[in-house]
């Protein structure tokens, strides 16, 4: 039986807007195909993980206070994380975790939370905490040559700058900052995004992109995933996409 080893970072701290649902969706879609999902949680005080021992690493969203707490712990693994990324381990990072993998996050009071500096982008919050990029969002993304609309929910005061390889083009919503045309950060083995929802429950193509990448890398094969019945998900996606994209027409 094939299997994937998944490291779930700080499930007790980074869990806004149902981000745990991403883990549930991955587990479901793996097991429906007869693939075992080995999920290991890690939080402050646990034994130090070796990030390169995993196929997929997931971290969800958190507010400023939570980011400040865990950044002091996460920085201990900076070189291990960089090595894992260079080795091809897949990272799925949502909102607060997305920000922490950049150079830094500056909060509304001007205080700096150091990032891991794994990637070159940085995030700064507006002085007015009431000004937030909040609401539904639709992206156009290219995943391994396949264009797909990605639907989610964003709620962030932080404005992220210096993104060279975004996750997608914004069709509806804000993106990395107010009125941006781009959202998130993307590499072959990294998706970092502000999209909650949870992201993967609304976007089967994103789930399967991640699963296929991880399986191909682990087993050195060009694996063809068994199709799943996504009829219900696709009907929901069409309804949401039509509603958001035709809202002003």
Residue pairs with C-beta under 8 A, 6 or more apart in sequence:
1 34
1 35
1 36
2 34
2 35
2 36
2 215
2 218
2 219
3 35
3 36
3 37
3 38
4 30
4 35
4 36
4 37
4 38
4 55
4 56
4 211
4 214
4 215
4 218
5 38
5 40
5 53
5 54
5 55
5 56
6 23
6 26
6 37
6 38
6 39
6 40
6 54
6 55
6 56
6 57
6 58
7 40
7 42
7 49
7 51
7 54
7 56
7 57
7 58
8 23
8 39
8 40
8 41
8 42
8 58
8 59
9 42
9 43
9 57
9 58
9 59
9 74
9 97
10 42
10 43
10 44
10 59
10 60
10 62
10 70
11 20
11 41
11 43
11 60
12 43
13 43
13 44
13 62
13 66
13 69
13 70
14 59
14 60
14 61
14 62
14 66
14 70
14 94
14 96
14 97
15 60
15 61
15 62
16 60
16 61
16 62
16 63
16 95
16 96
16 155
16 196
17 61
17 153
17 155
17 196
17 197
17 198
18 196
18 197
18 198
19 60
19 61
19 94
19 95
19 196
19 198
20 60
20 198
21 197
21 198
21 200
21 201
22 58
22 60
22 92
22 94
22 198
22 199
22 200
22 201
23 39
23 58
24 201
25 198
25 200
25 201
25 207
26 37
26 56
26 58
26 200
26 207
26 210
26 211
27 37
27 39
29 204
29 207
29 208
29 211
29 228
30 36
30 37
30 211
31 37
32 226
32 228
33 225
33 226
33 228
35 211
35 215
40 49
40 54
42 49
44 69
44 70
44 73
48 76
48 77
49 77
49 80
50 80
51 57
51 77
51 80
51 81
51 83
51 84
51 89
52 80
52 83
52 84
52 87
52 89
54 84
54 89
55 89
55 90
55 214
55 217
55 218
56 89
56 90
56 91
56 92
56 210
56 214
57 84
57 89
57 90
57 91
57 92
58 91
58 92
58 93
59 91
59 92
59 93
59 94
59 97
59 100
60 94
60 95
60 96
60 97
61 94
61 95
61 96
61 97
61 196
62 70
62 95
62 96
62 97
63 96
64 105
64 107
64 108
64 113
64 125
66 96
67 96
67 99
67 100
67 105
67 113
68 113
70 100
71 100
71 113
71 114
71 115
74 81
74 100
74 116
75 114
75 116
78 116
78 117
78 118
81 116
81 118
82 116
82 118
84 91
85 91
85 118
85 187
85 189
85 190
88 189
88 217
89 189
90 189
90 190
90 210
90 213
90 214
90 217
91 101
91 189
91 190
91 191
91 192
92 191
92 210
93 100
93 101
93 190
93 191
93 192
93 193
94 192
94 193
94 194
94 195
94 196
94 199
95 155
95 156
95 193
95 194
95 196
97 192
98 160
98 184
98 185
98 192
98 193
98 194
99 105
99 115
99 123
99 158
99 160
100 113
100 115
100 116
101 115
101 116
101 118
101 119
101 192
102 115
102 116
102 117
102 118
102 119
102 120
102 121
102 122
102 123
102 160
103 115
103 117
103 119
103 120
103 121
103 122
104 112
104 113
104 114
104 115
104 117
104 122
104 123
105 112
105 113
105 115
105 122
105 123
105 124
105 125
105 158
106 112
106 113
106 122
106 123
106 124
106 125
107 113
107 125
108 125
108 126
108 127
108 128
108 129
108 157
115 122
119 185
119 192
120 162
120 164
121 160
121 161
121 162
121 163
121 185
122 160
122 161
122 162
123 158
123 159
123 160
123 161
124 158
124 159
124 161
125 157
125 158
125 159
126 157
126 159
129 157
131 157
131 178
132 155
132 156
132 157
133 154
133 155
133 156
133 157
133 159
133 173
133 174
133 175
133 177
133 178
133 194
134 154
134 155
134 156
135 153
135 154
135 155
135 173
135 174
136 151
136 152
136 153
136 154
136 172
136 173
136 240
136 244
137 151
137 152
137 153
137 154
137 170
137 172
137 173
137 174
137 175
137 183
137 194
137 195
138 149
138 150
138 151
138 170
138 171
138 172
138 173
138 240
138 241
138 244
138 245
139 149
139 150
139 151
139 152
139 167
139 168
139 169
139 170
139 171
139 175
139 183
139 184
139 195
140 147
140 148
140 149
140 150
140 168
140 169
140 171
141 147
141 148
141 149
141 150
141 167
141 168
141 169
141 186
141 206
142 168
143 205
143 206
143 209
144 209
144 212
146 205
148 203
148 205
148 206
149 171
149 237
149 241
150 167
150 168
150 195
150 199
150 202
150 203
150 205
150 206
151 197
151 202
151 203
151 237
151 240
151 241
151 244
152 193
152 194
152 195
152 196
152 197
152 199
152 202
152 203
153 195
153 196
153 197
154 173
154 174
154 175
154 183
154 194
154 195
154 196
155 194
155 196
156 194
159 176
159 177
159 178
160 176
160 177
161 176
161 177
163 176
163 182
163 184
163 185
165 185
165 186
165 187
166 175
166 176
166 182
166 183
166 184
166 185
166 186
167 183
167 184
167 185
167 186
167 191
167 192
167 193
168 182
168 183
168 184
168 186
169 181
169 182
169 183
170 180
170 181
170 182
170 183
171 245
172 244
172 245
172 247
173 183
174 180
174 183
175 181
175 182
175 183
175 184
175 194
176 182
176 183
176 184
176 194
183 193
183 194
183 195
184 191
184 192
184 193
184 194
184 195
185 191
185 192
185 193
186 192
188 213
189 213
189 217
191 206
191 210
193 199
199 206
200 206
200 207
200 210
201 233
202 233
202 236
202 237
202 240
203 237
204 228
204 230
204 233
204 234
208 225
211 225
212 223
212 225
215 221
215 223
215 225
216 222
216 223
